[in-house]
Amino acid sequence: MIAYVIAENPDDRVLSQASQALNDGRLICLPSDSNWVVLADPYSKAGVDRLYKFRHVDDSKHFTLFCADFTQAAEVAHVGDAEFRLLKRLHNGGYTFIFKAQKVITKLLKASRTDHQVGIRFPTQPLLKRLLAHHGHPALGSHVDATMFNEHPEGLPIWAGLIDDELGTQFALILDPGEVEFLGSTTVLDLTEGAPTLVREGRGVWPT
């Protein structure tokens, strides 16, 4: 089902519906600042299982935890003082940060249980930020790409109607804010050893 929303001012009833779907172990789909993403509640085994099944990957693969703020990040990652200062400079949506995972996450996610790491993002897309704040804790997410659709050439835009037509049965809700400008892939920084290490170069500028 598609819910049409205003990204900067979504209806609280829609946000509550999306949050409840996550709590119930279901998947939702909406745009981030990089691409369309599918979200599950990391505290719901049913939701996590559905997300991995949707992506057709083994549960040893890492997905990203989207966080509304530093409080949500500290819920799932060990963020020291130096890392916190770096996050204050770079939490502009252009980065994915790899941290040592909190025990609560290593108990829930096989990938984190194996290497004790977790990747987090602070999205700038207003709808996703509002949803995460409304939900009250991070959401586990993975992207939607052209390979998931029949005869949809890579590089062409993906929109809510296409997702609903071909993948909609797998989602409790698709949130559609209308036209969205995607900003490109994030820069991935590994902070597990303190000083940042570049894992993947993207739109985020290397910190100096």
MITIKOL-780540 format. One record per residue (C-alpha): x, y, z; residue number from 1. Coordinates in Angstrom, 2 decimals. Each point is the difference from the previous one (the first is absolute). Example, Ala and Ser with C-alpha at 12.3 -4.5 7.8 and 13.67 -1.06 7.14 Angstrom:
<rs>
12.30:-4.50:7.80:1 .
1.37:3.44:-0.66:2 .
</rs>
This chain:
<rs>
0.00:0.00:0.00:1 .
1.28:3.47:-0.89:2 .
-0.43:2.88:2.45:3 .
0.54:3.41:-1.60:4 .
1.66:2.41:2.41:5 .
1.64:3.41:0.17:6 .
3.64:-0.71:0.80:7 .
0.53:3.06:2.23:8 .
-3.32:-0.40:1.81:9 .
-1.29:-3.58:-0.17:10 .
-3.28:-0.87:1.70:11 .
0.69:-1.40:3.47:12 .
-2.61:-2.69:-0.64:13 .
2.02:-1.28:-2.94:14 .
3.20:0.06:2.05:15 .
-1.77:-1.94:2.76:16 .
-1.26:-2.52:-2.54:17 .
3.52:-0.48:-1.37:18 .
1.49:-0.29:3.49:19 .
-2.61:-2.56:1.03:20 .
0.73:-2.03:-3.14:21 .
3.68:-0.08:0.98:22 .
-0.89:-1.04:3.54:23 .
-2.17:-2.77:-1.44:24 .
2.97:-1.47:-1.88:25 .
-1.02:1.30:-3.42:26 .
1.95:1.93:-2.63:27 .
-0.57:3.53:-1.24:28 .
1.51:1.82:-2.98:29 .
0.83:3.69:-0.47:30 .
2.71:2.20:-1.49:31 .
3.20:0.90:1.82:32 .
2.42:2.68:-1.16:33 .
1.87:-2.59:-2.10:34 .
-2.71:-2.30:-1.39:35 .
-3.20:-1.83:0.87:36 .
0.48:-2.16:3.09:37 .
-1.85:-2.85:1.67:38 .
-0.11:0.17:3.79:39 .
-0.51:-2.52:2.78:40 .
0.08:0.36:3.77:41 .
3.32:-1.50:1.20:42 .
-1.72:-1.07:3.22:43 .
-2.49:-2.13:-1.91:44 .
1.31:-3.40:-1.07:45 .
-2.88:-0.35:-2.44:46 .
0.81:3.37:-1.54:47 .
3.71:-0.73:-0.31:48 .
-0.74:-3.40:-1.54:49 .
-2.35:1.63:-2.51:50 .
2.63:2.57:-0.97:51 .
2.63:-2.65:-0.69:52 .
-2.51:-2.08:-1.91:53 .
-0.95:3.05:-2.06:54 .
3.64:0.57:-0.97:55 .
0.65:-3.74:-0.58:56 .
3.20:0.07:2.04:57 .
1.41:-1.94:2.89:58 .
-0.46:1.58:3.42:59 .
3.77:0.36:0.37:60 .
-0.17:3.02:-2.35:61 .
-0.04:3.41:1.64:62 .
-2.83:2.45:-0.53:63 .
0.01:3.61:1.19:64 .
-1.68:1.35:3.11:65 .
-1.62:3.38:-0.70:66 .
0.04:2.34:3.00:67 .
-1.89:3.23:0.57:68 .
2.57:1.42:2.42:69 .
3.03:-0.71:2.18:70 .
-2.13:-1.53:2.74:71 .
-1.26:-2.67:-2.39:72 .
3.56:-0.56:-1.24:73 .
1.26:-0.58:3.55:74 .
-2.77:-2.56:0.44:75 .
1.62:-2.29:-2.57:76 .
3.66:1.10:-0.24:77 .
2.90:0.77:2.33:78 .
0.55:3.72:-0.63:79 .
2.95:1.48:1.90:80 .
0.73:3.68:0.52:81 .
2.27:0.31:-3.06:82 .
-2.51:-1.82:-2.19:83 .
-2.81:2.17:1.36:84 .
1.91:3.16:-0.96:85 .
0.50:-1.40:-3.51:86 .
-3.69:-0.87:-0.30:87 .
-0.96:3.55:0.97:88 .
2.02:1.20:-3.00:89 .
-1.11:-2.65:-2.48:90 .
-3.60:-0.99:0.78:91 .
-1.22:1.59:-3.23:92 .
-1.22:-3.16:-1.70:93 .
3.10:-0.44:-2.14:94 .
1.55:-2.75:2.09:95 .
-0.48:-3.51:1.30:96 .
1.98:-0.60:3.19:97 .
1.23:-3.40:1.16:98 .
0.22:-0.33:3.77:99 .
0.49:-2.71:2.57:100 .
-3.49:-1.29:0.71:101 .
-1.79:0.14:3.32:102 .
-0.92:-3.37:1.51:103 .
-3.68:0.59:-0.69:104 .
0.79:-0.12:-3.73:105 .
2.44:-2.91:0.13:106 .
-2.79:-2.00:1.62:107 .
-2.48:0.90:-2.73:108 .
1.97:-0.02:-3.26:109 .
2.16:-2.91:-1.12:110 .
2.28:2.23:-2.06:111 .
0.80:2.16:3.03:112 .
0.31:-3.05:2.23:113 .
2.74:-1.30:-2.30:114 .
2.23:3.08:-0.27:115 .
-1.44:2.22:2.79:116 .
-0.49:2.88:-2.43:117 .
-2.95:2.08:-1.11:118 .
-0.50:2.57:-2.75:119 .
-2.10:3.08:0.72:120 .
-1.30:2.93:-2.03:121 .
-1.60:3.32:0.85:122 .
-2.33:0.68:-2.93:123 .
-0.86:3.54:-0.97:124 .
-3.14:-0.92:-1.96:125 .
-2.69:1.68:2.13:126 .
-2.61:-2.75:-0.26:127 .
2.41:-2.71:1.13:128 .
1.32:2.20:2.83:129 .
-3.52:0.67:1.22:130 .
-0.89:-3.69:-0.14:131 .
3.10:-1.03:1.99:132 .
-0.69:2.65:2.63:133 .
-3.64:-1.09:0.23:134 .
0.97:-3.68:0.21:135 .
2.38:0.73:2.86:136 .
2.97:-2.17:-0.94:137 .
2.09:-0.97:-3.04:138 .
-1.33:-1.92:-2.97:139 .
1.90:-2.64:-1.94:140 .
0.00:0.69:-3.71:141 .
1.12:-1.07:-3.43:142 .
-0.38:1.66:-3.39:143 .
-2.28:-0.70:-2.93:144 .
1.71:-0.21:-3.39:145 .
-0.90:-0.57:-3.63:146 .
0.95:-3.69:0.05:147 .
-3.11:-0.70:2.09:148 .
-2.37:0.97:-2.82:149 .
-0.94:-1.68:-3.24:150 .
1.39:1.79:-3.04:151 .
0.86:3.21:1.85:152 .
3.35:1.27:-1.37:153 .
2.61:0.89:2.58:154 .
0.43:3.75:0.29:155 .
-3.65:0.89:-0.55:156 .
-1.87:1.49:2.96:157 .
-1.90:-2.26:2.38:158 .
-3.34:1.32:1.26:159 .
-2.63:-1.05:2.49:160 .
-2.44:-1.35:-2.60:161 .
2.64:-2.29:-1.49:162 .
0.93:-1.30:3.45:163 .
-3.65:-0.59:0.84:164 .
-0.73:-1.78:-3.28:165 .
2.89:-2.46:0.19:166 .
0.99:-0.21:3.68:167 .
-2.94:1.43:1.90:168 .
-1.27:-3.28:1.43:169 .
3.15:-0.21:2.11:170 .
-0.58:3.34:1.74:171 .
-2.53:1.12:2.57:172 .
0.33:3.56:-1.27:173 .
1.76:2.06:-2.66:174 .
0.44:3.66:0.94:175 .
0.00:2.25:-3.06:176 .
1.01:3.66:0.46:177 .
-0.09:0.67:-3.73:178 .
3.06:1.07:-1.94:179 .
3.25:-0.66:1.84:180 .
3.54:1.06:-0.89:181 .
2.46:-2.75:0.85:182 .
3.47:1.24:0.89:183 .
2.14:-3.06:-0.75:184 .
1.77:-2.68:2.02:185 .
1.43:0.74:3.41:186 .
3.65:0.03:0.97:187 .
0.66:-2.89:2.38:188 .
2.33:0.68:2.94:189 .
1.21:-2.70:2.40:190 .
0.24:1.38:3.54:191 .
0.49:-3.30:1.81:192 .
3.62:0.86:0.79:193 .
-0.57:3.65:0.84:194 .
1.55:1.93:-2.88:195 .
-2.14:-0.20:-3.15:196 .
1.01:-2.38:-2.78:197 .
-1.48:0.44:-3.46:198 .
-1.89:-3.11:-1.14:199 .
-1.87:1.47:-2.98:200 .
0.12:3.41:-1.58:201 .
-3.35:1.64:-0.64:202 .
-1.55:3.44:0.24:203 .
1.31:0.68:3.52:204 .
3.29:1.91:0.05:205 .
2.94:-1.64:1.77:206 .
0.29:1.67:3.44:207 .
3.00:2.25:0.56:208 .
</rs>
